[in-house]
Amino acid sequence: MSALKTNLFLFFRLLRTLTIRRLWNSLGIRVWRFMKTGEVRTMPESLSVEPASVCNLRCPECKLGNGGLTRPANMMTAETFVNALEPLSRWLVCCQFYLQGEPTMSSQLCQMIEQAHRKRIFTMTSTNGQTLTPELCRSLVQSGLDQIIVSVDGTTQEVYNQYRVGGSLQKAIDAIRNLTAARNELQKRNPAIVVQFIVFRHNEHQIADIKRLAKEWGADKVVLKSAQIENLDNAAQLLPQNQRYSRYKKDADDNYFIPKRFPINCFRLRQTMVVDSSGNVLPCCYDKNGQYAIENVNEQSSADIWKSQKFNFFRQAIWRGKMPPDICRNCIG
């Protein structure tokens, strides 16, 4: 598929999820964003779950890859996923199956995707492609998965391995080919295959190459993503020279920062519920270590957690500028 056809395909896959309840809720989220209220009166339209908090690579700017993740390394159980999904499913438009770990390392991934798909929820996941065997690709296609992002941050092994430490470029290429072969074999158009290229200084010269090669490999679309830098002291060596692909700016003292104003009216806090592999509800995906975890879906209904006093207190603190935590300072939302 061309990029245009891919966008249309995804649009219609998303459109099929809408019910009157979901549409009304999504509109309400956007209207209430402009209201000066400290409480959320709508339900989330998106659920982000973490199938696995383990990974097979050591990406240096990833908290898990560089050893900075202090949460337990485990796999989300089927029960935890059901506890997260069921109370919210009437309102959900999208379910994302990724957070910190490599989702395809979970043996429950396809089963969880299928559960969400049966409820007419748009499903997507993201992977480094190292474990996408032909058998797993067939299972992903059969699960009803709508979109899969395959990270390929270099078009030669030498460049690719500078960020995807311990990874094989050939395995990532084979993953894309296995997915296209599975779609053809099963006579399906899903999932849309999106190659994600995180732009660093060491790989920005390969942008034209990835756009050409991804099409040859069988991908439907290429997305260029700006890099998130954990330690901004290293930013000068990591960020691309072309400012178009960087989310950071320099101040007068040559320090890097993301331009934003505080307090912020964060849309993520109204739109998406984030659940880690242990079932803890995090305020957003930038709370990678669960420092501000709200409650656990195995102990309380996810719908109740969403509108709980504790969650609303957190939102109020952000929106009124009483507590701009570190997780907000590296966020482009």
C-alpha positions in Angstrom: 0.0 0.0 0.0 1.1 3.6 -0.6 1.3 6.0 2.3 -2.0 7.6 1.2 -3.7 4.2 0.9 -2.3 3.2 4.3 -3.7 6.3 5.9 -7.1 5.7 4.4 -7.0 2.0 5.4 -6.2 3.0 9.0 -8.9 5.7 9.0 -11.6 3.3 8.0 -10.3 0.7 10.4 -10.6 3.3 13.1 -14.0 4.5 11.8 -15.5 1.0 12.2 -14.8 1.1 16.0 -17.1 4.1 16.6 -20.4 3.7 18.4 -22.7 6.5 19.5 -21.3 6.1 23.1 -17.7 6.2 22.0 -18.2 9.1 19.7 -20.0 11.1 22.3 -17.3 10.3 24.9 -14.5 11.3 22.5 -16.2 14.6 21.7 -16.7 15.2 25.4 -13.0 14.7 26.1 -12.2 17.5 23.6 -14.8 19.9 24.9 -13.9 19.4 28.6 -10.3 20.1 27.7 -11.2 23.8 27.6 -13.2 23.8 30.8 -11.6 25.1 34.0 -12.4 22.0 36.1 -10.2 19.9 38.2 -12.1 16.7 37.5 -12.4 14.4 34.5 -16.1 13.8 33.6 -15.5 11.5 30.6 -13.9 8.1 30.2 -10.6 7.3 28.4 -10.9 6.7 24.6 -7.5 5.0 24.6 -5.9 2.2 26.7 -2.2 1.6 26.7 -1.0 -1.7 28.2 2.4 -3.2 28.7 2.4 -6.8 27.6 6.0 -7.3 28.8 8.5 -5.2 30.9 11.4 -7.1 29.5 13.4 -6.6 26.3 15.9 -8.5 24.2 17.9 -5.3 23.2 19.8 -2.6 25.1 18.9 0.7 23.5 20.9 3.4 25.4 18.1 6.0 25.5 15.5 3.6 26.7 15.0 3.3 30.5 14.7 -0.5 30.2 17.6 -0.8 27.8 20.0 1.3 29.8 19.1 -0.4 33.1 17.2 2.6 34.5 13.9 0.9 34.9 13.4 0.1 38.6 10.0 -1.6 38.2 9.8 -5.4 38.3 10.6 -7.2 35.0 7.6 -9.4 34.2 4.8 -10.3 31.8 1.2 -9.0 31.9 -1.2 -11.8 32.8 -4.4 -12.5 30.8 -6.3 -11.7 34.0 -4.6 -8.3 34.5 -5.4 -7.4 30.9 -9.1 -8.3 31.2 -9.3 -6.3 34.4 -7.9 -3.3 32.6 -10.0 -3.7 29.4 -13.4 -4.8 30.5 -14.6 -1.9 32.6 -13.5 0.6 29.9 -14.3 -1.3 26.7 -17.6 0.5 26.0 -15.8 3.8 25.6 -12.5 2.7 24.1 -11.6 3.5 20.5 -8.0 2.3 20.6 -5.8 -0.1 22.5 -2.0 0.2 22.3 0.0 -2.9 23.2 3.4 -1.3 24.1 5.0 0.8 26.8 8.5 -0.1 27.9 9.3 -3.7 27.1 9.2 -5.7 23.8 5.6 -6.8 23.4 6.3 -9.8 21.2 8.1 -11.5 24.1 4.7 -12.0 25.7 3.0 -15.4 24.9 -0.3 -13.7 25.7 0.0 -10.8 23.1 -2.1 -12.3 20.3 -4.8 -13.4 22.7 -5.0 -10.0 24.2 -5.2 -8.3 20.8 -7.9 -10.7 19.7 -9.9 -9.9 22.9 -9.8 -6.1 22.1 -10.5 -6.7 18.4 -13.7 -8.7 19.2 -14.9 -5.6 21.1 -14.4 -3.5 17.9 -11.4 -1.6 19.4 -8.6 -0.4 17.1 -5.4 -2.3 18.0 -1.8 -1.5 17.5 1.6 -2.6 18.8 5.3 -1.7 18.4 8.2 -4.0 18.1 11.9 -4.2 17.3 11.2 -7.1 15.1 13.8 -9.5 16.5 11.3 -12.2 17.4 8.8 -12.0 14.5 8.9 -15.5 13.2 6.5 -16.5 10.3 4.4 -18.4 12.9 4.0 -15.3 15.1 3.3 -13.1 12.2 0.4 -15.4 11.1 -1.0 -15.3 14.6 -0.8 -11.5 14.7 -2.6 -11.2 11.4 -5.3 -13.7 12.6 -5.7 -11.7 15.9 -7.2 -8.8 13.9 -4.3 -6.4 14.7 -4.8 -3.1 12.9 -1.3 -1.6 12.9 2.2 -2.7 13.8 5.2 -0.4 14.1 8.6 -2.0 13.4 11.5 0.0 14.6 14.4 0.2 12.1 16.9 2.9 13.0 19.5 2.3 10.4 19.9 0.8 6.9 23.3 -0.9 7.6 24.1 -3.1 10.5 26.9 -0.8 11.7 24.5 2.2 12.0 21.5 0.2 13.2 23.5 -1.4 16.0 24.5 2.0 17.4 21.1 2.4 18.9 19.5 -1.0 18.7 22.4 -2.5 20.7 22.4 -6.3 20.4 19.9 -6.3 17.5 20.1 -7.6 14.0 19.1 -5.4 11.1 18.4 -8.5 9.0 16.0 -9.9 11.6 14.1 -6.6 11.5 13.9 -6.8 7.7 12.8 -10.4 7.9 10.1 -9.4 10.3 8.6 -7.0 7.8 8.8 -9.6 5.1 7.3 -12.3 7.3 4.3 -9.9 8.1 3.7 -9.2 4.4 3.9 -12.9 3.6 1.4 -13.7 6.4 -1.0 -11.1 5.1 -0.8 -12.5 1.6 -1.2 -16.1 2.7 -4.2 -15.3 4.8 -5.6 -12.9 2.2 -5.8 -10.0 4.8 -4.9 -6.4 4.5 -4.2 -6.0 8.2 -2.1 -5.0 10.0 -0.7 -1.9 8.3 3.1 -2.2 8.6 4.7 1.0 9.6 8.5 1.4 9.8 9.6 3.8 12.5 13.0 5.5 12.1 14.2 7.4 15.2 16.4 10.2 13.8 19.8 10.6 15.5 23.0 12.3 14.4 24.6 9.0 13.5 21.7 7.9 11.2 20.2 11.1 9.7 22.2 10.6 6.5 20.2 7.4 5.9 16.7 9.0 5.9 16.4 8.8 2.1 17.6 5.2 2.2 15.0 4.0 4.7 12.2 5.6 2.7 13.3 3.6 -0.4 14.3 0.3 1.3 11.2 0.0 3.6 9.0 -0.1 0.5 11.2 -2.8 -1.0 10.9 -4.8 2.2 7.1 -4.6 2.1 6.3 -1.9 4.6 3.3 0.3 4.0 4.6 3.5 5.5 7.7 5.1 7.0 7.5 7.4 10.0 10.4 9.6 11.1 10.4 10.1 14.9 12.4 12.6 16.9 14.6 11.1 19.6 13.9 11.4 23.3 17.1 11.8 25.2 17.3 10.5 28.8 20.4 12.5 29.7 20.5 15.9 28.1 24.2 16.2 28.8 24.7 13.8 25.8 22.2 15.7 23.6 24.8 17.4 21.4 26.4 14.1 20.4 23.0 12.4 19.8 20.6 14.9 18.2 20.5 15.3 14.4 22.0 18.4 12.8 18.8 19.0 11.0 16.6 20.7 13.6 13.5 19.5 11.7 14.0 16.1 13.3 14.7 17.3 16.9 12.2 18.0 19.7 14.8 20.0 21.6 15.9 23.6 21.5 19.0 25.3 22.9 18.9 28.1 25.4 21.4 31.0 25.7 23.8 28.7 27.8 23.7 25.9 25.2 21.5 23.8 27.4 18.8 21.7 25.6 15.2 21.8 26.5 11.7 21.2 25.1 9.9 24.5 24.6 6.7 24.4 26.6 4.9 26.5 29.2 3.9 25.5 32.7 1.2 24.9 33.9 0.1 22.7 31.1 -3.4 21.4 30.2 -2.2 17.9 29.4 -4.5 16.1 27.0 -3.0 12.7 27.8 -4.5 12.9 31.3 -7.9 13.1 29.8 -7.5 10.7 26.9 -5.4 7.6 27.7 -5.2 5.2 30.6 -1.8 3.6 31.0 -1.4 0.2 32.7 2.0 -1.4 33.3 2.7 -5.1 33.2 1.9 -5.5 36.9 -1.5 -3.8 36.6 -0.5 -0.5 38.0 -2.3 2.5 36.5 0.3 5.2 35.6 -0.8 8.8 34.9 0.9 8.7 31.5 3.5 6.8 29.5 6.3 9.2 30.6 6.0 7.9 34.2 8.3 5.0 33.2 9.2 3.9 36.7 5.7 4.2 38.1 6.8 7.0 40.5 3.2 8.4 40.4 1.3 5.2 40.1 -2.4 5.7 41.0 -3.9 2.3 41.8 -3.8 -1.3 40.5 -6.5 -2.8 38.2 -6.2 -6.1 40.0 -7.5 -4.4 43.2 -9.9 -1.8 41.9 -12.0 -1.3 38.8 -10.1 0.5 36.0 -13.2 2.7 35.4 -13.2 3.7 39.1 -9.5 4.4 39.1 -9.9 6.7 36.1 -12.3 9.0 38.0 -10.8 8.4 41.5 -10.0 11.2 43.8 -6.3 10.3 43.7 -6.1 10.5 40.0 -8.0 13.8 39.9 -5.7 15.3 42.6 -2.8 14.4 40.3 -4.4 16.0 37.3 -5.3 19.2 39.3 -1.7 19.5 40.5 -0.5 19.4 36.9 -3.1 21.6 35.4 -2.8 24.2 38.1 1.0 24.2 38.1 1.3 23.0 41.7 3.4 20.0 40.7 5.2 20.0 37.3 7.0 16.6 37.8 10.2 15.7 35.9 8.1 13.4 33.6 6.4 16.4 32.1 9.7 18.2 31.2 10.8 15.6 28.6 7.3 15.3 27.1 6.3 16.7 23.7 2.6 16.3 24.4 
